[in-house]
Amino acid sequence: MNRPRKLMQAEVPGLAARRIAAEIIENVLAHGRTIDDQFDVEHAHPGLSTLSDRDRALVRMLAATVVRRLGSLRHLLGLYMSQGFPADAPRAETALLLGAAQILWLEVPDHAAVDLSVRLVQADRRAARFPGLINAVLRRVARDGRDDLAAATVALDTPQWLMERWSRHYGADTAAAIADAQAQAPPLDITVKANPEEWAARLRGKVLPTGTVRTIAQGPVTRLPGYDEGAWWVQDAAAALPVRLFGDVAGKRVADLCAAPGGKAAQLALAGARVTALDRAAGRVARLRTNFARLGVRAEIIEADAATWEAEPFDAVLLDAPCLSTGTIRRHPDVGWLKREADLAPLVEAQRRLLDHAVTLIRPGGLLVYCTCSLEPEEGEQQIDWVLARHPDLRRRPIEAAEVGGLDELLTASGDLRTLPHHLPDDEPRLSGLDGFFAARLERA
């Protein structure tokens, strides 16, 4: 007896993960939803709950790879499709993107990548007439794709508006190096409570000069040794640097004004500071509490707007301000495709309101560290120029190379921190790079 076609398709191993990955990708491209948002507990794609941890990790890898390499994929597929993607069947495009990504960058046999993409369109009402197209194009990708991509001479995976900005601010060669680094999948960086060498050995990684333990992700993070015990937390090596700029904080009152998800506040608390962790969104505050509970970190947690919140002056204030996040594209590849240059001006104004108020929360002689995970000077160096001109009682305290693991290439001529994604190269490409970050240390007279 023949079983229904849909049931037979549902039983094909790996098809459910591809279908959910396809829907997540379509939500990014058509509806502007980030990949992270679709994995968040409150807003997660409903299909994820039906998958094993391994398959959920596969879904994220598939979606992230397609979005990270979207420019290259569309360029390549465009070479092989004279009439473009079917306008009335978006699943056909998604199936092609997924199939090509698996063939070119993931360890999936070509025949399996092609077969699963064909099954994706067969299961979709609008795309069901295109299995022949999917099969033919993906077989061409398997045969010629790598050579045709190698012949491309532009940074396909970085939106043009970002390449133009980075070329103006950093020069064409550095912009190209940033784009190349952002097109690579990032390593797993963790901040450990103690014994980094021991944890590097247990996780088959290495200790960076800055003290971060770096490894290559080995399955779901929550299944790795030490996670449940709260021995460490995930934090890019660049993101772990701003807290080091305060020096010895033992016994000092320190406010983290935009604290969620809590990595920097946890660093401060474990260094002995009396931490007040602030965030204005209830969901982000809940995440702070959950993360601190796992880590065994003690801090005062407050839900409030950092631009208006009043308190007795602190010994030190950390302001990790909301920004365009263009330094995090390796980890959040949808940023470049979902953000627009027009988004920058409102963020700059919001940062200025936060900076202006943060100054009032520092006692005389206290420190303010301002940072953003942005490559845009308007959100970094230019903000420091602005706040120094506005507040004559502030002065810059230049950062020394010894404070950032001896890596003087991470420092600007003014003594600020400016990490770029191609910094910290490694013989093993999967262990290279940093998030793009800016940080400056200011002292109130």
C-alpha positions, 0 to 999 in steps of 0.5 A, a space after each residue: 500500500 502506498 503511503 501519502 507523499 507528505 508522510 514519506 517526505 516528513 520521514 526523510 532524515 534531515 528534511 525537517 531541519 531544512 524546512 525550518 531553516 528555510 522558514 527562518 531564512 525567509 523570515 530574515 529576508 522577507 520580514 526583517 526578523 533576525 536569526 537570534 530572535 527566531 531562536 529566542 525562547 519567547 519568540 522561537 520558531 515553533 518547529 524548533 521545539 520538535 528537534 533534537 539539540 543536534 538538529 537545532 544546531 544544524 538549523 542555526 548553522 544552515 540559516 547563518 551560512 546562507 545569510 552570511 554568504 547571501 551575496 555570493 550565493 545570489 551572484 553565483 545562482 544568478 550566473 546559472 539562471 537566465 530568468 532569475 528566481 521564480 517571483 511567485 515561489 519564494 521557497 524555490 529561491 530558499 531551496 537553491 540558497 540552502 542547497 548551494 550553501 551546503 555544497 560549497 561550505 558545509 560538510 554535506 554530500 552533494 547528492 544529499 544537498 540536491 535531494 533535500 532541496 528538491 524535496 523542499 520545493 516538492 512539499 511547497 504548493 507554489 514551488 512544487 513545479 520547480 524540482 527540475 530547475 532546482 536539480 539542474 542548478 544545484 548540479 551546476 553549483 557542484 560542478 562549477 560553483 567554486 571556480 566561478 566564485 573564485 573568479 569574483 573580484 568584489 566583496 560579494 557578502 558585504 552590502 555595498 553601503 558598508 563597503 563604501 563606508 569602510 573604504 572611506 574610513 579605513 582604506 580599501 585594503 582594510 575594508 577588504 580585510 574586514 569583509 573577508 573576516 566577516 564572511 567566515 564563521 566565528 570561533 567560540 569565545 568564552 570568558 572563564 571564572 578561573 583557570 583558563 589553561 585548564 578550560 582550554 585543554 578541556 574544550 580543546 581550545 587555546 588561551 588568547 593573549 587577552 585571557 579569553 578561551 577560544 575553541 571551535 564550537 563542538 555541538 550545542 553550547 549548553 552541552 559543553 563541560 562547565 556550562 551547567 555549573 556556570 564555570 564560564 559564559 560565551 563572550 567574544 574576545 573583543 567584548 571582554 576587553 572594555 571591563 579590563 580598562 577599569 583596572 582594579 574594581 574590588 570593592 568599588 561601586 560600578 554601574 553597567 547601564 545597558 547590561 543585558 545579556 550580562 557578560 560585562 557585568 559578570 566580569 565586574 562582579 567576579 572582579 569584586 565590584 559592587 555591581 548595579 546592572 541596568 536595562 530598560 527592557 523587561 525581557 532583557 532584565 529577565 535574561 540578566 537574572 537567568 544568566 546571573 543565576 547560572 553563573 552564581 553572580 551577585 548584582 543589583 538588577 534594575 529595570 530602567 532607562 539609562 538615559 534618565 535613571 538617577 542614582 548616587 554617583 558611582 566609582 565607575 560607569 560602563 556604557 555599552 551603548 546600543 549601536 548599528 552592530 556592524 562589528 558583529 556581522 561574523 556572529 550575526 550575519 543578518 546585521 548587514 542585510 537588515 540594517 540601513 545607513 539611515 538607521 545610523 543617525 537616530 542611534 547616534 542621537 540615542 548614544 549622545 543622550 546616554 553619554 550625556 547622562 552617564 557623565 552625571 553618574 560618575 563621582 569626581 575622579 571616577 571612570 567612564 568606559 564607553 563602548 560599542 560593537 560598531 565599526 562606524 566612527 560616528 558611534 565611536 571616535 566621533 562620540 568621544 570627541 563630542 562628549 569631551 567638547 561638551 564636558 570640560 571636566 572629562 579627560 581621556 585616559 589613554 589605554 596601554 597595550 599591556 591592558 589588552 594583552 600586549 596587542 598594540 595594534 588594537 589601539 588608536 593614536 588617541 589611546 582608544 580601543 579599536 578592534 577590527 574583525 581581521 585582527 588576531 589572525 591564526 594559522 587555523 582560519 577558524 580560530 582567527 578574528 575578533 568582533 569589531 569593537 570601540 572603547 574609550 576610557 574617560 575620567 571625571 576631574 
